Amino acid sequence: MKARVHVMLKNGVLDPQGEAVRHALGSLGFEGVAGVRQGKVIELDLADGTSESTINDMCDKLLANTVIESYRVEVL
């Protein structure tokens, strides 16, 4: 089974990478981009029957810094 974990900085947390991308887009002539938030996607290849609570434990303990990041699990 496969799972995809989407990790993003929480609202209110400064995103310097996102700001750099926003600035670069403006420099390339793409106007109207008011903000960019950059995150990461982690794909997991898991044993069949792995519970979603186990995946959440993986996220809480390693894959996401839950102090400043939120995550969403998508079982494929």
PLY file of the C-alpha trace (Angstrom):
ply
format ascii 1.0
element vertex 76
property float x
property float y
property float z
element edge 75
property int vertex1
property int vertex2
end_header
0.00 0.00 0.00
1.09 3.55 -0.56
0.51 6.70 1.42
1.31 10.30 0.61
2.00 12.81 3.37
1.63 16.53 2.60
3.59 18.71 5.04
3.17 22.51 5.17
4.24 25.23 7.54
1.39 26.33 9.79
-0.29 29.67 9.13
1.61 32.46 10.82
4.99 30.72 10.55
7.44 32.66 8.41
8.23 30.86 5.12
11.50 32.29 3.74
11.64 29.76 0.89
8.12 30.63 -0.17
8.97 34.33 -0.04
12.08 33.74 -2.19
9.95 31.90 -4.78
7.36 34.71 -4.75
10.10 37.29 -5.32
11.69 35.22 -8.10
8.35 34.83 -9.88
7.91 38.61 -9.80
11.43 39.05 -11.20
10.53 36.72 -14.06
7.53 38.87 -14.94
4.77 36.84 -13.29
2.64 39.51 -11.68
-0.20 39.06 -9.27
1.43 36.42 -7.03
0.61 37.74 -3.57
2.13 34.88 -1.62
3.76 31.47 -1.86
3.87 28.73 0.78
6.32 25.93 0.13
5.92 22.47 1.57
6.94 18.90 0.96
5.34 15.66 -0.16
6.54 12.33 1.21
5.44 9.09 -0.44
5.58 5.96 1.67
5.51 2.39 0.36
4.03 0.45 3.27
3.05 -3.10 4.12
-0.59 -3.85 3.37
-2.81 -3.21 6.34
-0.67 -0.45 7.87
-3.11 1.63 9.87
-3.58 5.34 9.41
-2.80 5.81 13.09
0.63 4.22 12.49
1.22 6.66 9.63
0.18 9.53 11.90
2.68 8.30 14.50
5.40 8.37 11.82
4.47 11.96 11.02
4.34 13.05 14.65
7.70 11.45 15.50
9.77 12.14 12.38
8.17 13.32 9.14
6.73 16.63 10.38
7.81 19.11 13.01
4.35 19.49 14.53
5.37 22.64 16.42
5.57 24.61 13.16
4.18 22.24 10.51
0.86 20.60 9.81
0.38 17.49 7.73
-2.28 15.63 5.83
-2.18 11.88 5.12
-3.56 10.50 1.86
-3.78 6.70 1.59
-3.53 5.70 -2.07
0 1
1 2
2 3
3 4
4 5
5 6
6 7
7 8
8 9
9 10
10 11
11 12
12 13
13 14
14 15
15 16
16 17
17 18
18 19
19 20
20 21
21 22
22 23
23 24
24 25
25 26
26 27
27 28
28 29
29 30
30 31
31 32
32 33
33 34
34 35
35 36
36 37
37 38
38 39
39 40
40 41
41 42
42 43
43 44
44 45
45 46
46 47
47 48
48 49
49 50
50 51
51 52
52 53
53 54
54 55
55 56
56 57
57 58
58 59
59 60
60 61
61 62
62 63
63 64
64 65
65 66
66 67
67 68
68 69
69 70
70 71
71 72
72 73
73 74
74 75
